[in-house]
Amino acid sequence: MSNDVSDWWSTSIIDMAPGQIRMRGHPIQDLIGNVTFPQMVWLMTRGDLPSDDQARLLECALVAAVDHGPQAPSIAAARMAVTCGLGLNGAMANAVNMLDDVHGGAGEQAVELFGWIDEAEQAGQPLDEATATMIDRWQADRSKFIPGFGHRFHKPEDPRAPRLLGLVDEAAQAGTVSGRFAHIGRAMQHCLNARKGKPVPMNIDGATAVIYAELGFSGPLARGLFCLSRSVGAMAHAWEQMQQGGRNKGPTPPAYRWTYTGENPIED
């Protein structure tokens, strides 16, 4: 019977006994003060500790995606939740729960698409050809929207993407990463620009996806890392809204009405 209880959950992540805690085999007291938060994220999700250079590159991606303002639905949801009486944890949960396929899932999707292109190139297809083929496949099988590219606000360039790609280039020169996913990202950029006849900027999802793919994170973990990063912005906005006050704030000021499309509209 005791085995039935102790084996109900099994994990290689944490082991505890009275007065002892080990994370992935490391005593917690050895990690505290010696391991950074990005290193801890890597350890918990991957099972080993990254090099300092790997951890720094991961940290860059986490920092870049922290916030994008109250026009982002997840951040707006966190602020609205506070005005409805929720605390920080509820507001943050409200924000994270909105980070799904459309708003928040592009990073995971981009890692997957990068992987398709990488596999085709590894099989001997030239990069430009592999890129065009897999973009076509994605649009035929998944969506007309190419994850990680295009931005409704930042035109012609998302300022975060060039900085992150530059850091990947530096890491590749130092031997920290291969750099092949940065090449894939740039090949996609070239292909999309040529097809559209105008710049289609790589956005934060594409740039962080390059980093996560370079560091060996799976697509689903890339989404989890984005949620972790954006949680900081949600917390900050929720806390600010608490200081500002306000009750039951909706998505628009009360004087602005929605468009009614049913029968017998009320006339102004």
Buried (B, 14 or more C-beta within 10 A) or exposed (E): EEEEEEEEEEEEEEEEEEEEEBBBEBEEEEBEEEBBEBBBBBBEBBEEBBEEBBBBBBBBBBEBBBBBEBEBBBBBBBBBBBBBEBEBEBBBBBBBEBBEEEEBBBBBBBBBBBBBBBEBBEEEBEBEBBBBBBBEBBEEEEEEEBBBBBBEEBEEEBEBBEEBBEBBEBBBEEEBBBBBBBBBBBBBBBBBBEEEEEBBBBBBBBBBBBBBBBBEBBBEBBBBBBBBBBBBBBBBBBBEBBEEEEEEBEEEEEEEEEEEEEEEEEEE
